[in-house]
Amino acid sequence: MTQIIDALTEISDQYDALFVDLWGCIHNGVDPFESAVEAMRKYRQSGGTVIYVTNAPRHRASVAKQLEKIGVAADSYDDIATSGDSARAAMYRGAVGSKVFFIGQPHDQTFFDPLNIIENPVEIQQVPLQQAEGIICCGPVDPMADPEENRADFLYAKQKGMKLLCANPDMVVDRGEHREWCAGALAQLYTEMGGESLYFGKPHPPIYDLARRRLAALGKSTSDARILCIGDGVLTDIQGAQGEDLDSLFISGGLAAAETKTDRHPDPDLLNAYLQKEMVSPRYTIGKLR
């Protein structure tokens, strides 16, 4: 059974590093959660290392700019590991071919920025679906539209044997007060239709490997027993931590706020019923990160 805590400081001295989700934990896409940002600052001041591990379909420099724009303090973290970086490396290695059909919004075009760490990268060309060898999906063109609107295109792509590279495995995200669809919902639809989707963000191993490399590059690599994963997504943050055999802290006041009736704390019975239904077992739970 998960242990409900009131503040990160109750457990933080057990860990040398935190792998922390961004959306729903540190900010809501519009404003920062000041108590969460301050908790990260205090943890770093005590000697801990904070890696923001996000399913954002963009490279870390782009995410850092977004954090600055939102108002998340730069001294709240040490580095960033993104699903976009892991997926970009796969794309430039030719995972879905050189001619790709892009699904996403204009700001997601940073996904195609050069990646200099890949030797002899594939030259990527964005083309119409009928000319494509594969699909790059950073998210819906309209995040409020039903993913089913992509069914016709996906049927054609499946028949042509195209692979879909999913740059963000999240299903939904809350932007302010509005819930939006993410690339993971489109990839799930494609898979259900019989297509092949490739994933690189949480809960899949590549992004955790990247986060560990980011930690090592800071000269602060540590044992897995001293790493705590924090997030509000049971199917991404918590399931991913379990797959990596890492401890996790579930933020019940994020995506599952209604199901767990989280105010300052979740309702214990509803929380345990929710976790059992989702078949996850975070070591700790907190209403909001603080």
N, C-alpha and C positions, 0 to 999 in steps of 0.2 A: 504494500500500500504506500502511495506517495506521501511524503512529509510536507505539510503546508507550513511555509515560513512567512514572516512579515517583512524581512529585509535581507538583502544579499549578504550583509555583514555577518549574519548568523552562520554562514557556511563558507564564506569566501576564503578564509585562511587555509582551507583544505586544498586549494587549487592555485597553481602557478599561472594558468592561462585560461581565458574565457573565449569561446567561439560564440559570438553573439549575433543573433538575427537582427535585422534592421527594422523592416516594415512591421508594425504592430508591437514592437518592443522598444525601439529607440525613437521612432517617429511614426506618424500616420500618413505620410506622403505630403502633408501640408505643414504641420507644426512638429517641433521636437517634443518629446516627453521629458520635461526638465528633471524630474526625479530620477529617471533612468540615466540620463546624461550625467547627472551628478554622481550617481552610483558608480558609473564607469570611471569618472575622474578619481573618486576616492579609492577605488580598487587599484588604479594605476599608481596613485601616490603611495599606496602601501607596498608597492613592488611588483604587482601583478601585470600581466600583459593582456591586452584586449585586441582580438582580431574580429572585425565585423565580417561575418560569413553570410552572404546574401545571395538570393536567387535572382538578383537583378541581371537582366540580359545584356549588360554593358561591361566595359572594362573598368578597373578600379579607379582610374583617373576620372572617368566620367561620373562614377558614383561619388567620389570625393567632392566633385563640383556640386552635385545635387545636395549632398549633406551641408555644404557651405551655404547654398541657397536657402535651404530649409531652416538653417540656424543651428545645426548640430555642431557643437564645439569640436574643433580639431584635436584638442587635448584630451578627448574622451576615448581615443583609440590609438593603437600603434600601427595597424595596417588593415587592409581590406582584401578579402578573397571573394571573387564573384563567380556565379554560374556562367556569366558571360565570358570571363577569361578562360575557363575550362572548355567551354563550347567553341570559342574562337580558335583555340589551339587545334581542336579536332577538325574544324572546318578547313583551316589552312593546311592540314595534313591530308585533305581530300575525303573526309568521311562521307560527304554527300555529293561528291563530284565538283566540277569547276563551274558549271552553269547552274545557278540556283534561283529558285522562285522565293521571294522574300515576303513574309507575312509579319507586319508590325507597323508601328507608327513612325513618323519622320524622325523623332528624337532617338529612335533605336538604330539609326544608320551608323552610329559610332561603333556598332558591332563589327563593321567592315573596315575599321581603321587598321593600318598595317600592324602586324605582330612580328617583331624582329627576332624573337627567340626561336622561331621555327626555321630550320635549315631547308632551303629550297621549297618555300611555301607554294602551294597551288595558287595559280592566278584565278581569282574568283570574279565571275561576271554575273550580274543580276539580270535575269531574263524573264519574259512571260512564262506562265506555267507550261504552255504547250511546247516550249523550247528547253525546259529545265531537265536536269539530271536528278535533282533533289530539292528539298525544301528547307529553308531556314526560317524558323518561327520564333520571334522574340515576344510575340503577344498578339492579341486580336487587333485588327485595324480599328474596330470600335469596341472598346472594353466593356461597354454596356450591352452589346448585342449577343444574342444566343449563339454559342459555338456551332449549333446546328446549321447556321448560315454557310459554313464552310463545307458542308457535306458533299455538294456537287463537285467542287474542286478536289476534295479528298478522294472521291470515288475515281476520278480520272487519274490522280497521282498514284493511287494504289494499283490500278490496272497497268500503269507503266512501270511499276516496281520501284517507285521513288522512296527513299528514306527521308524521314522528317527529323531534322536536328532541332530539339527543343532547348532553347536557351534559358528558359525559366520554368522549372517543374511545378511552381505554385499553381494551384487551381484558381484561387480567388485571393483578393487583397482588399482591405478597407482603406480607401482614400478619403480621409476626413470621415464624413458620415455615410459615404456611398461605397457599396461593395462592387468590385469590378472583376471581370474574368481575366485570367492570365494565360500564358502560353501552355501551361500544363493541362488546362481544360481542352485545348485544341488537340494536343498530343494524345490525350486519353481517347478522344473521339476517333482520331486516326487509327490508333491501336485497336480500338473496339471494332472498327470497320475492316480490320485485317491488314492494315499498313504497319510498317516498322518505324517506331520512334526511338531516337537516341537521346539519352538524358545525361547531363553532366553536373547539375546542381543537386542540392539536398532533395531527397535522402540518399543520393547515389555517391559512391566512393570518390570520384574524381575531385569534387570540391573539397572534401576533407583532406585528401592528399595535398591539394594546393594550399589549404590553410596551414597544414603542418609545415610545408615548405616556406611559407611566409614567416612562420614562427621561427624556424631554423635560421632564416636569413637575417633575423634580428639578433641572432646569437642567443636565443632563449628557448631552444627546443627542450621539451620536457617529456616525461613519461605520460602515456595516455591516462593513467590513474590520476594525474594532476591537471587534467583538462576538463572543464565543465562547459557543456553546450547549453545555450539559453535560447528559447524561442516560443512562439505562440502557435505554431503549426504542428499538429500531432502527426500528420502524414509526411512532413518534411523534416522539421527540426528534431522532433522527438524520435520518430522512426529512424531517421538518419543517425542520430546519436547511438541508438540501440544497435544498429547495424555495425557501427564502428566500435562497439563496446566502450562507449564513453558515458559518463554520468550526464544527466540533463536536468535542467530547471524549466518547468513548463509555466508559461505566462497564461493563466486561465482567463485573464481579462481582455484578451485579444480576440482572435477569431471565434473562440468558444465562450465568450462572455455570456451570451444568452443561455446556452446549454448548461452552464455551470452556475448561473446566477451570481456572477462575481460582482461584488461591490468593492470593498477593500480586500475581502477574502472571498473565495468561492464557497458555495454550499458543499460541505464535505461529501454528503451522500450523492448529490448530483454530479460532483466531480468524479467520484469513483465509478459511478455508473457510466459516465461519458468515457473515461479512460478504458474501462472494460469493453465497452462497445467498439472503441477504436483499436483495441488490442495493443495498447502501449502502456509502459510503466515507467514514467519519469521518476527519478529518485526524489525530486523536490517539486513543489508547486508554489507559485506566488501569484497574487491577484494582478499586480502591476509591478514592473521592475523598479526597485528603489533600494 
